[in-house]
Amino acid sequence: MNRVMKKTISSVCALKIPRKYFCTEGVKVAGSAIGEASNEHEKKHIVSKIIPQYDIAIVGGGMVGMALACFLASMPMTKQLNVAIVDSNPALSSGLHIKKEDPPDPRVSTVTPASISVLRDAGAWKYVEQNRHAYFNVMQVWDYTGLGYARYHARDVNKDYLGCVAENKVLHNALLSCVKDSDFKTTIYPLRLSSMTLNTSSMSVVKENTKSVEPPCAQGHGAKLQLSDGSSLYAKLVVGADGGKSHVRELAGIKTTGWNYSQNAIICTVEHTSENVCAWQRFLPTGPIALLPIGDKFSNIVWTMSPAESNSRKSTTEEEFLKDVNYALDYGYGPRPTSGLLGTRDMFSWFKMDATVSTNEFFEIPPKVIKLASERMVFPLSLRHANSYASKRVVLIGDAAHTVHPLAGQGVNLGFGDAFSLSRIIAEGIALGTDIGEVNLLKKYEAERRSANIMMMAILDGFQKAYSVDFGPFNILRAAAFHGANYISPLKKSIISYASGEHKLPIFL
């Protein structure tokens, strides 16, 4: 594990901008002619065209980008900022209309207790609970060889739950609703970013048939963003929250380090005869398969396999696919584990030092899948990490900064952590009168998040590599690790706490 980790690791016055250039309170959807009059009579009396100016431009209005807006809206020092959100997704401007009876979407996220806590404090989590979601307090992980397994229970660490699974559209809608229901000044641009000019003497007014004129009240430096319809905007800080193929990262000249896994993930929603309340994950020779509860007798499948297998299983019949899923989750590839291995249970029992450890440690069989409830989607897996998270006027969060293997469902939680950390750093900068686009301030965010993200990436990459080897002696070592995690109380607590978002390193590292 260490070898894998080493390889992976190799004041408000300053923000005073003329408010007359900004939108009114609440969320506004920008048109292609910002600042222009809305009818022909008024246009005849307009002699200038104003390029709008913002404190922050968030490029990418997905879950992580909207989480940043939500956190900024909830903090006293940042709630007065003017924010632009640039994203071509029409749902942002038209609104997301979700009903509990809607068919489930195959794209889901597992949200950790730490992420739930900050989202609840920001006022967003209540919107999640209005739609389909599923808390789970038990998780079972086991090996296809049948030699080892581990069961984690929330009460092992005195918690009510280990996490909550919700469809991405539910999370996205909750964050968007949180921002819309606040008095936070945001303008949504349903467009794409075309180009970006940094370190320019911006904050200028562009007059028709004249050169740009910079008013005395708008001195300073900023970034100019050119959008896909030809319009522009200025911002003191540009946040790249535009995913793994980040255009902001590319335009800022920030390189990445990483590799593609020779694996794809196939995702879909399935149905059971009764509600599933446990998260299940089995490591197979070609990669892990996860069965995650999402409520209403539905579960989500995340199944890692070779590209050839994923393409085949995506196009096979529903009957054949369900047979493969049940085979992979139960008796396929190897026997079911037993409660002990060569006396392992007794060998580790002396180390169990506290009564809070769950007594329900015996292996259980996952619930049978009886119906496919969504389309099957396939996407390639990779690991990518930006060599820098911040430069002058630009900062990266979420998948724009890092992408990880989905085996532990940590991707969106790392993104939420980025968004919360950045919002707090921005608030600190405002309190000290610092320009929020200054690289020294942004580097504080990078220093705070980089080590935490790299550590999680190293652990996930290590697991991926460790379970890509099918070799007798190595299988025994993996089984011993499973039993240690299952029966050594301090180790089990450490693993659960780390996976829950409490950034304390597992004691075995």
N, C-alpha and C positions, 0 to 999 in steps of 0.2 A: 504493500500500500504506500509506504514512504517513497519508494522508487517512482511510483506513478505520480505521487504528489509533487516530487521534485521536478519531474518532467513537465508537469502542467504549470507550475509556478514560475521554470526557467523564463447716512441715517436718513432716515426717510427723506431728508432734504436732497440727498443725492439722487432721489428718484422723482423729484418734482418735474413732471412733464405737463404741458398745457392740457388740462382736462377737457377743454372744448373740442379737442381732436378725438376724444374717445367716445365710445358708445355709451348709451344710458345704462342704468343698472340692469342686471340680469343677463341672460344669454341672448345674444343677437346673432342672426345668421346673415353674414355679409353677402352682398350682391357683387357683381363684377364692376360696379361703378361707385365705389366707396367715396362718400363725400359729395357726390353730385346730387342735384335736386331731383325730386321724383316726378316732376311733370315739366312739360315744355315751357310753360309760362315762367316757372322759376328758373329754368336753365338759362333763359335769355339774360337774367340778371346776375348769373354766376360768372365771375371773371377768373376764378382760380379753382384748381382741383387739388385737394389735399390728400397726400399720401398718409394713411393712418399710422400712428405710432403706438407701440405697446411696450410694456415693461418686459413681458415674456411672450415668446411665440413657441407654443408646443406643436411640433410637427409629428403628427400621429395621435389620433384620438381613440385609440384602442383602450384596453383595460388599464394599462400602466400609465398612458398619457392622461386619461380621465382621472385616474387615482391621484396623479400629481395635482391636477386642477382642484380636486376635492380636498386634498390636504391643504393647499394654499388658501382655499376658501374658508377653512375651519380655524386658521391661526390668526390671532389678533394683528400680528405684525405684517402679514401678507394678504389679508382679506381686502385691502384697498388697492391692490395691484390691478392693472389692466392686462388681460391675457387674451391672446389670439390662439385659436386651435385650428390647425390646418390639417384637414383630412378629407379625402374625396368620398368617403363612405356616406351615402345618402341618408342612412339611418340617423346620423348625428343631427342633421338639420330637420328631417321629417319626424324624428322621434321613434323610439322602439316600443312597439305595442305587443306586450306579452300577456298571455292568459295561462293560468295553471293547467287548463285542459288542452293547451297546444301540444302537439307531438314533441317528444324530446329531441334535442339537437345532439349530434354525436360529439361536439366539441365541448369539453368540460374542463374544470380546474379543481384541484384539491387545495383548499385554503387552510393554512395552518392556524393554530390558536393565536400566534403572534400577529399574523396578518389580520385575523378577525378582530383582534383588540384595537388596532389602529384604525381599521375601517369603521368599527363601531364608534370610536371616539370622534371620528370625522363626520359622523351622521349618515354614513352610506349603508351600513349593514342592515338597518331596519328595512330597507328596500329589498335586500336579498331575501329576507325572511317572509316577504309578501308573496314570493313565488316558489316554484319547486326547488328544493334543496334537501340535503341529507347530512346530518351530523352522524359521525360514527365514533364509537368508543373502543372498538376492538379491531386489531389488524393481525392477520396471519400471513407469514412469509415462509415459504418452504422450497426445497430443492427437488428437482425431477428425479434424482437418484434414490429418494426415499430415505436418505441417511440423516437428514436434519430438518428442523423447522423451528420457528420462533413465533410466539403469540404475545402481542403487546396490548395492554389494556390501559385505558385512561386513568383508572384508579391506582395503577402502579406508581403514578406521579401525582396523585391527588388532584386530578383534573376531571372535568365533566365529559370531555370529548378529546379525541386525537386530531380531529379536523372536520371539515365540512366540504362536501362535493356539490358544486353547482354548475349549471350550464354557463358557458362563457357569455351567452346573450343575457342571462339573468344578472351576472356580475356587471357587465357593461351597462345594462339598463339602470342598475342600482347607482352606479357612479355618475352616470349622466343625469339621473333624476336628482341626485344629491346636489350637483352643481346648479341645475336649473332652478331648484327650489330655494337656493340661497340668493343673497343679493350681490354675489360675486360678479364683477364686470368681465364678461367673456364674450368674444365674438368668434363664431364658428365660420370658417372658410371652407366650403365644400369643394375644395380644389386640391391640386397636387403641387408640390414644391418643384419649381423648374431650375432655379439657380439661387445662389446665396453669395453675397459679397460681405466680407467681414472687415472689421476695423476701419470702417469708412466714417467720414464726418457726415453722419446721416441726420435724422430728425429734421429733414428739410421739407419745405413746401414747394411742390412743383406747380408752376403756373402754366396755363395753356399758352403756347407760342412764345414762351420765355424760358430762360435757363432756371435751374433750381436756385431757390433763395432760402437761406437758412435763417430763421428768425432768432433774435437774441435770446429768447426764452428757451430755445431748444438746442443749445450748444452741447456738444459732447460726441461721443463715439457710439456706434451701434452696428447692428447687422441689417443688411437690406435683403429681403426675401422677394424673389420674383416668382409669381404663381402661374399656373398653367393657362389662365385666361388673359395673361398679359398684365394683370394688376400687380401692385407691389405693396409691401408694408415694411416698417422698421421695427426693430426690437432691441432692447438692451441685452437680452439673453435668448438664445435659441436652444430649445431642448429637443434632442433627437429621441423620440419615442416611437420611431417608425419601423421597428422590427429588425429581424436578422439581416435583411438586405437593405439596411438603412441608407437612404439617400443623403441624409444630413451627415452621417459619418463619412460617406464617400466625398461629399463636397468639402468637408472640413479637412480632408486628407489624412484621416486617422486609419491606420492599418490594423489588421486583425491577425491573430495567431490561432491555429486550430486545425481540425481535420474532419473529414467526413467518415462516418461509420458505414460499413458495408451492410447497413440495415435500414429497413423501413419500418414505420409503425402503422398498423391498421387500426382505426378507431371506429366504434359504432355503439349504439345503445341497444340493449337487449332487455327482455322481460322475463320475470319469474312467476311462479304461482303464488308466492307470498313475498312480502317486503324483505329486502336484503339490508341488514344493519351492520355488516362487517366489511372491511376493506381486505381484499385478498390479493396476494401476489405470489406467483410461482415462477421460479427460474427454470427455463427450458434450455435445451442445447443451443437453440437459435436465438434466444433472448427471452426476457420476462414477459409474462402475460398478467395483466391486472384486471380485477373485477371490482369496480367501485360503485357503491350505492349512490343513487341520485334521487331517491324517493319514489313513492307511488308504484312500487313493485318493479321499478326500472333500475338497471345497473349499466354502467359504462365499461366497455372493453377497450383496453389499450394493449395491443399485442405486437411485440417486436419480433421481426423475422427477416429473412433475406428478401431482397427486392423481387426475386422471381416468385417466391412463395406468396408475398403480399399481393402481387398482381394476379396470381392464380386465385387466391382466396377472395379477392375483391369481386371477381367475376363469376365465382361458382354459385350454385343454387343456394337458397336460404337453408334448405334442409341439410345439405352437405356442410355448409358453413357452421351451423349450429352443432352438428355432430363433431366437427373439428374442435370447436370451442369447449364443449363438454369433455372431450377426450383430453385436451390440453390442461384443463382445470382439475381433472381427477386422476384417472388411472393411466393416462397416456405417458409414454416415454420412460416410465419407471413406477415402482410400487409406492403406495402411500406410506408416509413416515409412521413410526411407532413412537411411544412416549419416552423411550430411552434407547441408547446405543452403547452396547458393551459396558453397561453399568455407568454410563455417563451421568445419568440422573443422580445417582448416589455420589459420584465423584465431585459434583458441583454443589450438592445440597448444603455442605458445611459453610459455603460462602454466602448463602441466603441469610442476610443478617437482619431483615426487618419484615414485619408482618403485613406491610402494605402491599407486598407483591401479590399479584392476582393468583387465586387458587385454581382458576380455569385455564390450566396450561396444556390440556390435552388437545391433540390434533383434531380438527373438525373438517368435514367435507363441504366444499362450497355448494351453494344452492344451484340446482340444475337450471340451465337456460332453455326456455321453451319457445321463444319467439324473437325475431329480429324486429326492432322498433324504430330503426332509422336507416339511412343509407350507410354504406361502408366507405370510409375515406382513408386514403393512404398518403403519407408524407415521409420524405427522407429524413434521417437523423444525422446530426452533426454536433461538433463542439467548436465554438468560436468565442474568442475573447478579444476585445478591443485593446490595443497596446496602450491606449490612453482613454480615459473617460471624459477628459476636459481639456479645452483649449480656449483661447480668447474668444469670449462671447458664445461658445458652444459647449454643451454638455450632453452626455449620452446616458440613457436609462433603459432598463429592461433588456429585451432581446437585441436592441441596437448596441448594447455594451457587451452582452454575453448570451450565448445559447447553450443549453445543456441537454443531456439525455433525459427523456421523460420518465425514467424508471422509478423515481421517487416523487414525481409530481411537484418538483420544487421551482420550476421555471417562473411561473407567475408570482410566486412568493418572493423570489429574489427581486423581481421587478417592483413589487409593492414596497419592498425594503428600500430599493433605490429611490423611489418616489418620495417616501416619507423622509428619508435622510436628506435628500436634496431640498425639500420644502423647509426643513428645519435649519439647514445651512443658509438658505436664502433669508429666512427670518432673522438669523443671527447677524447676517451681513447688513440687513436694513437697520437693525438696532444699533449697529456700530457706525452707520453712515457710509457703508462701503458700496461701491458700484457692484451690482449683482452680476455683472458680466465680467468682472475682473478674474483673471485666471487663478490668482492666489486664493481667492475665496472658493472657487470651483474645485480646486485641488484638495481642499479640506473634505469635500464630499467624496472625491475619488479615494483619498486615503482611508476614509471610513468604510467605504463599501468594497473596495478592491480586494482586500484580504479576505473578507467574509465570502465574497463570491468565488474567489479562487479556491478557497478551502472546500466549499460545497462542490464546485466543479471537479476538483481532484478526487473527492470521495465517490461521486457518481461515476466518473470515468474509471476509477479503480474497480468499482463493483462491476461495471460493464466488461472490463477486461478479465476480471477474476472468474466471471461466469461464462466466459467464452471458451474456457478450457475444460475438456472432458478427459480427465486423466485420473486413474485410480487413487494414488496417494494424495493428489490435490483435492479430489472429491472428499476424502476423509477429513482433510484439514478444513474444508468448507463446512462439513457437518459439525465438526468440533466448534467452529465459530458460531454456528446456529445455536448449538446447545449452550454455549457460553452466554450468548445474548438472551437465551430463554431462561436460564437458571441462575445466573450471577446477578443478584439484585442491583448493585451499583452500576454495572455495565448496562443493564436493561434500562435503568432510569436515565442514564446519560444519553443513550441512543434516542429514547423517546423525547427527551428535552431538546436535543439538538434538532431532530426532525420536526419538532413543533415550532421551531423558529427562535429558540433561546440559544444564542450563539456561544455556547460553551462546548468546547471540543470534546468529542467522545473520548473516554479515558484510554481507549486502546490505541490512540494515535500518538 
